[in-house]
Amino acid sequence: MSPRLKKVLLLLLAAALLAGVSRVQRSLNQDRDNLGLTRVEPLENAPPVLAFTTVALGGFRGLISNVLWIRASDLQDEDKYFEMAQLADWITKLEPHYVQVWLEQAWNMAYNISVKFTDFSDRWRWVNRGIELLRDDGLRYNPNETLIYRELAWFFQHKLGQPLDDANIYYKQQWANQMAEVFGKKKPNLDELIHPQTEDQRARRRLLIERYKMDPEFMKYVDQEYGPLEWRLPEAHAIYWAALGLKKAQENPTKIKQDDLITLHRVIYQSMQMSFHRGRMIANPFTKSFEMAPNLDIVAKVNAAYVQAVKEDPKDRDNIQRAHKNFLRDAVYFLYVYHRLEDAKYWFDYLGRQFPHEALSGYDTNSLPGHIRLDDYAMSRIQEDTGEAMDPKRVEAIIEGLLVNSYTSMLIGEDGRAAGYALLAQKLRETYESKTAFRKEAIPIPTLEEAKRDIVNRMLDPERGLPFEQRAVLRTRLGLGPEPATPAGSTNAVPAEPGTNAVPERAPAGQ
């Protein structure tokens, strides 16, 4: 074969191979897009030189990312943070499928940078930016990565939920304000966002989906499975993102590590426990504010979550059971305080069956379940503060505090809690009498009726008591009638038990 013919054949072969490669390349590009492996998106808002360089160098994007990492580290060492959010955006976009990059950048902003600022509003901007980085971009590029779901849930559970950061109350307020835009500044109603009927509801649904990347239908599933939850509080969102991570894991079981699933389950039951302690918002119309209260409607589901966690995480069995025991003890006590006595008795018996030798502090641990009365157990929790000696001054102060809480709860319509505090005060007074009946050195303390009368007189005092509006509400709830024109000579009767409108007769002087 002549050299010239050989060259022609080689050129034809090269052309055929190039044509074949072009067809295969299109197929490969399509497969990369379908699998989410394409990493050549141009950077947004980047300087022209950086944008051009990332496109021109292609496979050398990792080197550019390293340069940006060094730049970010130097700025942070010099306490210069104004470029950090933009650098974090570029770094994560250059390595969009490397999960640790997202976790590191988000954590750095929410935890390391935020605490460098003394102003709470500045701190919140960095915490919120860390949340947005994971939620808005991290999950867009990595929708099936359980570690990102876990980290996002952890930010809500820990950074916003726990009181470790002294700005945590401010974070909660800011998040509640954002959620007020979604739920229309009222108690959350998921059904109106799932099936919106008005333009306002449709606008709020778009806000929830587009800005907060949340699905109202999945929110309702989470609420039914783990709630009812208060969606204006961070614990509900921690549960949501962890549950969504579990759902994605079920859809892609071959890519998931068992330890990653355990961390998601852990976030759920820990956040449920936090929601039990302070997962309800009570509006105070007098101070125009909210206060946190226990969410007693999820006791059964929190208990079930602990039982399931023991099965799924045998390595941490002892710690989970210890937390489970403490939760049950709190559940019994809180239900008792809120005067849900039948529920308190049920979980008290359950506590005795599950932890017969450790359930009751201050009592014979060899006693059989059921030998300790519920009232005695509630008093044991109070005695943790008063001490075994039943110091009269401490007992008197605690009784007064319980009664103040009772009347304050009555003011805002929390009748169950009001009755519970009054019952605790009564039981503590009876316990003190029984334990000091044969002690000559025992110092008498006021009767319950005297304590009630004194507290009500102070609360209804026009000069030093509650504001007029609150005094009027309390007088109505106690059946005392309108406030006298002049405070002199007024006679405030001994208050009725919370939840009743009867007006007991005033005790004679000297009793």
C-alpha positions as CSV (number, residue, x, y, z in Angstrom):
1,M,0.0,0.0,0.0
2,S,1.4,3.4,-1.0
3,P,2.1,5.9,1.7
4,R,-0.3,8.4,0.2
5,L,-3.2,5.9,0.2
6,K,-2.4,4.9,3.8
7,K,-2.7,8.6,4.9
8,V,-6.0,8.9,3.2
9,L,-7.4,5.8,4.9
10,L,-6.1,7.0,8.3
11,L,-7.8,10.4,7.7
12,L,-11.1,8.7,6.8
13,L,-10.8,6.5,9.9
14,A,-10.1,9.5,12.1
15,A,-13.1,11.3,10.7
16,A,-15.4,8.3,11.3
17,L,-14.1,8.0,14.9
18,L,-14.7,11.7,15.6
19,A,-18.2,11.4,14.2
20,G,-18.8,8.3,16.4
21,V,-17.4,10.1,19.5
22,S,-19.6,13.1,19.0
23,R,-22.7,10.9,19.0
24,V,-21.5,9.0,22.1
25,Q,-20.5,12.3,23.8
26,R,-24.1,13.6,23.4
27,S,-25.4,10.5,25.0
28,L,-22.9,10.7,27.9
29,N,-23.8,14.4,28.5
30,Q,-27.4,13.4,28.6
31,D,-26.7,10.6,31.2
32,R,-24.6,13.1,33.3
33,D,-27.5,15.5,33.4
34,N,-29.9,12.8,34.3
35,L,-27.7,11.5,37.1
36,G,-27.0,15.1,38.3
37,L,-23.2,14.8,37.6
38,T,-22.9,17.9,35.4
39,R,-20.5,20.4,37.1
40,V,-19.9,23.0,34.5
41,E,-22.6,25.5,35.4
42,P,-21.2,29.1,35.2
43,L,-20.9,30.9,38.5
44,E,-23.5,33.6,39.2
45,N,-22.4,37.1,40.3
46,A,-18.8,36.2,39.9
47,P,-16.2,38.7,38.6
48,P,-15.7,38.3,34.8
49,V,-12.2,36.9,35.2
50,L,-13.3,34.2,37.6
51,A,-16.4,33.3,35.5
52,F,-14.2,33.0,32.4
53,T,-11.5,31.0,34.1
54,T,-13.9,28.4,35.5
55,V,-15.4,27.8,32.1
56,A,-12.1,27.9,30.2
57,L,-10.2,25.6,32.5
58,G,-13.1,23.2,33.0
59,G,-11.5,20.3,34.8
60,F,-9.2,22.6,36.8
61,R,-12.2,24.0,38.8
62,G,-10.8,22.2,41.9
63,L,-7.7,24.3,41.7
64,I,-9.7,27.4,41.6
65,S,-11.8,26.2,44.5
66,N,-8.6,25.7,46.5
67,V,-7.6,29.3,45.8
68,L,-10.9,30.5,47.1
69,W,-10.6,28.3,50.2
70,I,-7.3,30.0,51.0
71,R,-8.8,33.4,50.4
72,A,-11.7,32.6,52.7
73,S,-9.4,31.3,55.4
74,D,-7.1,34.3,55.3
75,L,-10.1,36.7,55.6
76,Q,-11.5,34.8,58.5
77,D,-8.2,34.9,60.3
78,E,-8.2,38.7,59.9
79,D,-11.8,38.9,61.1
80,K,-13.0,40.2,57.7
81,Y,-16.3,38.5,57.0
82,F,-18.0,40.6,54.4
83,E,-16.9,38.4,51.5
84,M,-17.4,35.1,53.2
85,A,-21.0,34.5,52.1
86,Q,-20.1,35.1,48.5
87,L,-17.0,33.0,48.7
88,A,-19.0,30.2,50.3
89,D,-21.4,30.4,47.4
90,W,-18.6,30.2,44.8
91,I,-16.8,27.4,46.6
92,T,-19.9,25.2,46.8
93,K,-20.8,25.8,43.2
94,L,-17.3,24.8,42.1
95,E,-17.7,21.5,44.0
96,P,-21.4,21.1,44.1
97,H,-21.5,17.3,44.6
98,Y,-18.9,17.1,47.3
99,V,-21.1,17.0,50.4
100,Q,-18.5,18.0,53.0
101,V,-18.0,21.3,51.2
102,W,-21.6,22.2,51.9
103,L,-21.5,21.1,55.5
104,E,-18.3,22.9,56.2
105,Q,-19.3,26.2,54.7
106,A,-22.8,26.2,56.3
107,W,-21.4,25.3,59.7
108,N,-18.7,27.9,59.4
109,M,-21.3,30.7,58.8
110,A,-23.9,29.5,61.3
111,Y,-21.5,28.7,64.2
112,N,-18.1,30.1,63.8
113,I,-18.7,33.5,62.1
114,S,-22.1,34.3,63.8
115,V,-20.7,34.3,67.3
116,K,-18.1,36.9,66.3
117,F,-20.8,39.5,66.3
118,T,-22.3,41.0,69.4
119,D,-25.4,42.3,67.7
120,F,-28.1,39.7,67.6
121,S,-29.5,40.8,64.2
122,D,-26.0,40.3,62.7
123,R,-25.7,36.9,64.2
124,W,-29.1,35.9,62.8
125,R,-28.1,36.9,59.3
126,W,-25.2,34.5,59.4
127,V,-27.2,31.7,61.0
128,N,-30.0,32.2,58.4
129,R,-27.4,32.2,55.6
130,G,-26.1,28.9,56.7
131,I,-29.6,27.5,56.6
132,E,-30.3,28.9,53.2
133,L,-27.0,27.5,51.8
134,L,-28.0,24.0,52.7
135,R,-31.7,24.2,52.0
136,D,-31.7,26.4,48.8
137,D,-28.6,25.2,47.1
138,G,-27.1,22.1,48.8
139,L,-30.3,20.1,48.4
140,R,-30.8,21.4,44.9
141,Y,-27.5,19.8,43.8
142,N,-27.7,16.8,46.2
143,P,-31.4,16.0,46.7
144,N,-30.6,12.5,48.1
145,E,-27.8,13.2,50.5
146,T,-28.8,12.3,54.0
147,L,-26.0,14.2,55.6
148,I,-27.3,17.5,54.2
149,Y,-30.8,16.7,55.6
150,R,-29.2,15.8,58.9
151,E,-27.2,19.0,59.1
152,L,-30.1,21.2,58.1
153,A,-32.3,19.5,60.8
154,W,-29.5,20.0,63.3
155,F,-29.3,23.7,62.7
156,F,-33.0,24.0,63.7
157,Q,-32.8,21.5,66.6
158,H,-29.5,22.9,68.1
159,K,-28.7,26.4,66.9
160,L,-32.2,27.7,67.0
161,G,-33.8,25.3,69.4
162,Q,-31.3,25.0,72.2
163,P,-30.4,27.8,74.7
164,L,-26.7,27.4,74.2
165,D,-26.3,30.6,72.1
166,D,-27.3,33.7,74.1
167,A,-29.1,35.0,71.0
168,N,-31.3,31.9,70.8
169,I,-34.5,33.7,71.9
170,Y,-33.9,36.3,69.1
171,Y,-33.4,33.4,66.6
172,K,-36.7,31.9,67.6
173,Q,-38.5,35.3,67.3
174,Q,-37.1,35.9,63.9
175,W,-38.1,32.4,62.7
176,A,-41.6,32.8,64.1
177,N,-41.8,36.1,62.3
178,Q,-40.9,34.4,59.0
179,M,-43.4,31.7,59.6
180,A,-46.1,34.3,60.4
181,E,-45.8,35.4,56.7
182,V,-46.5,31.8,55.7
183,F,-49.4,31.1,58.1
184,G,-50.9,34.6,58.1
185,K,-50.0,35.6,61.7
186,K,-52.4,32.9,63.1
187,K,-52.3,29.3,64.3
188,P,-50.9,27.3,61.4
189,N,-53.5,25.7,59.1
190,L,-51.9,23.3,56.7
191,D,-55.1,22.4,54.9
192,E,-55.5,25.9,53.6
193,L,-52.0,25.7,52.1
194,I,-52.6,22.3,50.6
195,H,-56.0,23.3,49.0
196,P,-55.8,27.2,48.8
197,Q,-59.2,28.9,48.2
198,T,-58.2,32.5,48.2
199,E,-55.5,34.6,46.5
200,D,-53.9,35.2,49.9
201,Q,-53.7,31.4,50.6
202,R,-52.2,30.8,47.2
203,A,-49.6,33.5,47.7
204,R,-48.7,32.0,51.1
205,R,-48.4,28.5,49.5
206,R,-46.0,29.9,46.9
207,L,-44.0,31.5,49.6
208,L,-43.7,28.2,51.5
209,I,-42.7,26.2,48.5
210,E,-40.5,28.7,46.7
211,R,-38.7,30.5,49.5
212,Y,-38.7,27.8,52.2
213,K,-38.6,24.8,49.9
214,M,-41.2,23.0,52.0
215,D,-44.1,20.8,50.7
216,P,-47.3,21.5,52.7
217,E,-48.6,17.9,52.0
218,F,-45.5,16.4,53.5
219,M,-45.7,18.8,56.4
220,K,-49.2,17.4,57.1
221,Y,-47.8,13.9,56.9
222,V,-45.1,14.9,59.5
223,D,-47.7,16.6,61.7
224,Q,-49.9,13.5,61.7
225,E,-47.0,11.1,62.2
226,Y,-45.1,13.0,64.9
227,G,-47.4,15.8,66.1
228,P,-49.4,17.8,66.4
229,L,-46.5,20.2,66.0
230,E,-46.2,24.0,66.3
231,W,-44.8,25.0,62.9
232,R,-43.8,28.4,64.1
233,L,-41.1,26.8,66.3
234,P,-37.8,25.4,65.1
235,E,-38.3,21.9,66.5
236,A,-41.1,21.2,64.0
237,H,-38.7,22.1,61.1
238,A,-36.0,19.9,62.5
239,I,-38.4,17.0,62.5
240,Y,-39.5,17.9,59.0
241,W,-36.1,17.9,57.4
242,A,-35.0,14.7,59.2
243,A,-38.2,13.0,58.1
244,L,-37.7,14.1,54.5
245,G,-34.1,12.8,54.7
246,L,-35.5,9.4,55.7
247,K,-38.0,9.5,52.8
248,K,-35.2,10.2,50.3
249,A,-33.2,7.4,51.8
250,Q,-36.1,5.0,51.3
251,E,-36.2,6.1,47.6
252,N,-32.5,5.4,47.2
253,P,-31.7,2.6,49.6
254,T,-28.5,1.4,47.9
255,K,-26.7,4.8,48.4
256,I,-27.4,5.1,52.1
257,K,-25.3,4.2,55.2
258,Q,-27.1,2.8,58.2
259,D,-25.3,5.2,60.5
260,D,-26.7,8.1,58.5
261,L,-30.2,6.8,59.0
262,I,-29.6,6.5,62.8
263,T,-28.6,10.2,63.0
264,L,-31.8,11.2,61.3
265,H,-33.9,9.1,63.6
266,R,-32.0,10.6,66.5
267,V,-32.8,14.1,65.4
268,I,-36.5,13.2,65.2
269,Y,-36.9,11.7,68.7
270,Q,-34.7,14.4,70.3
271,S,-36.6,17.2,68.6
272,M,-39.9,15.5,69.6
273,Q,-38.7,15.5,73.2
274,M,-37.8,19.2,73.0
275,S,-41.2,19.9,71.4
276,F,-42.8,18.0,74.4
277,H,-41.1,20.4,76.8
278,R,-41.8,23.7,75.0
279,G,-43.6,22.9,71.8
280,R,-46.7,25.0,72.3
281,M,-47.1,28.8,71.9
282,I,-49.5,30.5,74.2
283,A,-50.6,34.1,73.3
284,N,-50.6,36.6,76.2
285,P,-53.0,39.3,75.1
286,F,-51.8,41.6,77.9
287,T,-48.1,41.7,77.0
288,K,-48.7,41.1,73.2
289,S,-46.3,38.2,73.3
290,F,-46.0,34.5,73.3
291,E,-44.8,32.1,75.9
292,M,-43.6,28.5,75.4
293,A,-45.5,25.7,77.1
294,P,-45.3,21.9,77.0
295,N,-47.0,20.1,74.1
296,L,-48.7,17.4,76.1
297,D,-50.6,16.0,73.1
298,I,-47.5,14.2,71.7
299,V,-46.6,12.2,74.8
300,A,-47.7,8.9,73.3
301,K,-45.8,9.6,70.0
302,V,-42.6,10.7,71.8
303,N,-42.7,7.5,73.9
304,A,-43.2,5.5,70.7
305,A,-40.2,7.3,69.1
306,Y,-38.0,6.3,72.1
307,V,-39.1,2.7,71.9
308,Q,-38.3,2.6,68.2
309,A,-34.9,4.3,68.7
310,V,-33.9,1.5,71.1
311,K,-34.5,-1.1,68.5
312,E,-32.8,0.8,65.7
313,D,-29.7,2.0,67.7
314,P,-28.6,-0.8,70.0
315,K,-25.1,0.7,70.4
316,D,-26.6,3.7,72.2
317,R,-29.3,1.7,74.0
318,D,-28.3,2.7,77.6
319,N,-28.3,6.4,76.8
320,I,-31.6,6.3,74.9
321,Q,-33.3,4.4,77.8
322,R,-32.0,6.9,80.3
323,A,-33.4,9.7,78.2
324,H,-36.7,7.7,77.8
325,K,-36.9,7.3,81.6
326,N,-36.4,11.0,82.2
327,F,-38.9,11.9,79.6
328,L,-41.6,9.7,81.2
329,R,-40.9,11.2,84.6
330,D,-41.4,14.7,83.1
331,A,-44.5,13.6,81.2
332,V,-46.2,12.4,84.4
333,Y,-45.3,15.6,86.3
334,F,-46.3,17.9,83.5
335,L,-49.6,16.1,83.0
336,Y,-50.2,16.4,86.7
337,V,-49.4,20.1,86.7
338,Y,-51.8,20.7,83.8
339,H,-54.5,18.8,85.7
340,R,-54.8,16.0,83.2
341,L,-54.9,13.5,86.0
342,E,-56.2,10.5,84.1
343,D,-53.3,10.8,81.5
344,A,-50.9,11.4,84.3
345,K,-52.1,8.2,86.1
346,Y,-51.8,6.2,82.8
347,W,-48.2,7.2,82.2
348,F,-47.3,6.9,85.9
349,D,-48.3,3.2,85.7
350,Y,-46.4,2.8,82.4
351,L,-43.3,4.4,84.0
352,G,-43.6,1.9,86.8
353,R,-43.8,-1.0,84.4
354,Q,-41.0,0.1,82.1
355,F,-38.5,1.2,84.8
356,P,-39.7,-0.4,88.1
357,H,-36.4,0.0,89.9
358,E,-35.4,3.5,88.8
359,A,-38.6,5.4,88.1
360,L,-39.2,7.1,91.4
361,S,-36.6,9.2,93.1
362,G,-36.9,9.5,96.9
363,Y,-38.8,6.2,97.4
364,D,-37.9,2.6,98.0
365,T,-36.8,1.3,94.6
366,N,-37.8,-2.2,95.6
367,S,-41.5,-1.2,95.9
368,L,-43.8,-2.9,93.4
369,P,-45.3,-0.6,90.7
370,G,-48.6,0.8,91.9
371,H,-47.5,1.0,95.6
372,I,-46.6,4.7,95.2
373,R,-49.4,7.1,94.7
374,L,-49.4,9.6,91.9
375,D,-49.9,12.5,94.4
376,D,-46.8,11.3,96.3
377,Y,-44.8,11.2,93.1
378,A,-45.8,14.7,92.2
379,M,-44.8,15.9,95.7
380,S,-41.4,14.1,95.3
381,R,-40.7,16.4,92.4
382,I,-41.5,19.4,94.5
383,Q,-39.4,18.1,97.4
384,E,-36.4,18.0,95.1
385,D,-36.5,21.8,95.6
386,T,-37.8,22.0,99.2
387,G,-35.5,19.3,100.6
388,E,-36.5,16.4,102.9
389,A,-36.5,18.7,105.9
390,M,-39.5,20.6,104.5
391,D,-38.0,24.0,105.4
392,P,-41.1,26.2,106.2
393,K,-39.9,29.3,104.4
394,R,-39.1,27.4,101.3
395,V,-42.4,25.6,101.4
396,E,-44.3,28.8,101.9
397,A,-42.4,30.5,99.0
398,I,-43.1,27.5,96.7
399,I,-46.8,27.4,97.6
400,E,-47.0,31.1,96.9
401,G,-45.2,30.6,93.5
402,L,-47.6,27.8,92.6
403,L,-50.6,29.9,93.4
404,V,-49.3,32.9,91.4
405,N,-48.7,30.6,88.5
406,S,-52.3,29.3,88.9
407,Y,-53.9,32.8,88.7
408,T,-51.6,33.9,86.0
409,S,-52.5,30.9,83.9
410,M,-56.2,31.6,84.6
411,L,-55.7,35.1,83.2
412,I,-54.7,33.8,79.7
413,G,-57.3,31.0,79.6
414,E,-55.0,28.1,80.6
415,D,-57.6,26.6,82.9
416,G,-56.0,23.2,83.0
417,R,-52.7,24.5,84.0
418,A,-54.3,26.8,86.6
419,A,-56.1,23.9,88.2
420,G,-52.9,21.9,88.2
421,Y,-50.8,24.5,90.0
422,A,-53.6,25.0,92.6
423,L,-53.7,21.2,93.2
424,L,-49.9,21.1,93.6
425,A,-50.1,23.9,96.1
426,Q,-52.8,22.1,98.0
427,K,-50.9,18.8,98.0
428,L,-47.7,20.5,99.1
429,R,-49.5,22.2,102.0
430,E,-51.0,18.8,103.1
431,T,-47.6,17.1,102.8
432,Y,-46.0,19.8,105.0
433,E,-48.8,19.3,107.6
434,S,-48.4,15.6,107.7
435,K,-44.6,15.7,108.0
436,T,-44.5,18.4,110.7
437,A,-47.5,17.3,112.8
438,F,-45.3,15.7,115.5
439,R,-42.5,18.2,115.4
440,K,-42.6,20.7,118.2
441,E,-40.0,22.9,116.5
442,A,-42.1,23.1,113.3
443,I,-43.0,26.6,112.3
444,P,-46.6,27.1,111.2
445,I,-47.2,28.5,107.7
446,P,-50.4,30.2,106.4
447,T,-53.3,28.1,105.4
448,L,-54.0,27.6,101.8
449,E,-57.0,29.9,102.0
450,E,-54.9,32.6,103.7
451,A,-52.2,32.3,101.0
452,K,-54.8,32.6,98.2
453,R,-56.5,35.6,99.8
454,D,-53.1,37.4,100.3
455,I,-52.0,36.7,96.7
456,V,-55.3,37.8,95.2
457,N,-55.3,41.0,97.3
458,R,-51.8,41.8,96.0
459,M,-52.7,41.0,92.4
460,L,-55.8,43.1,92.5
461,D,-54.3,46.0,94.3
462,P,-55.0,49.1,92.1
463,E,-51.7,50.7,93.0
464,R,-49.2,47.9,93.2
465,G,-50.9,45.0,91.5
466,L,-51.7,44.0,88.0
467,P,-52.7,46.5,85.3
468,F,-56.4,47.5,85.2
469,E,-57.2,45.2,82.2
470,Q,-55.7,42.2,83.8
471,R,-57.3,42.9,87.2
472,A,-60.7,43.2,85.5
473,V,-60.2,39.8,83.8
474,L,-59.1,38.1,87.0
475,R,-62.0,39.5,89.0
476,T,-64.4,38.2,86.3
477,R,-62.8,34.8,86.4
478,L,-63.0,34.7,90.2
479,G,-66.6,36.0,90.2
480,L,-65.7,39.1,92.3
481,G,-67.6,41.6,90.3
482,P,-66.4,45.0,89.1
483,E,-63.5,46.8,90.8
484,P,-64.7,49.1,93.6
485,A,-64.4,52.8,92.9
486,T,-62.0,53.3,95.8
487,P,-59.6,50.6,96.9
488,A,-60.0,51.5,100.6
489,G,-62.2,49.1,102.4
490,S,-62.4,46.7,99.5
491,T,-62.9,43.1,100.4
492,N,-61.4,40.5,98.1
493,A,-62.9,37.1,98.8
494,V,-60.9,34.0,99.0
495,P,-60.6,32.9,95.4
496,A,-62.5,30.0,94.0
497,E,-60.7,26.9,92.8
498,P,-59.4,27.4,89.2
499,G,-62.0,26.3,86.7
500,T,-65.0,27.3,88.9
501,N,-67.0,30.5,89.2
502,A,-68.1,30.0,92.8
503,V,-67.3,32.8,95.3
504,P,-66.2,31.3,98.6
505,E,-66.9,33.3,101.7
506,R,-64.1,35.3,103.1
507,A,-62.5,33.8,106.2
508,P,-63.0,35.6,109.4
509,A,-60.1,37.8,110.6
510,G,-57.5,36.1,112.6
511,Q,-58.0,32.7,111.0
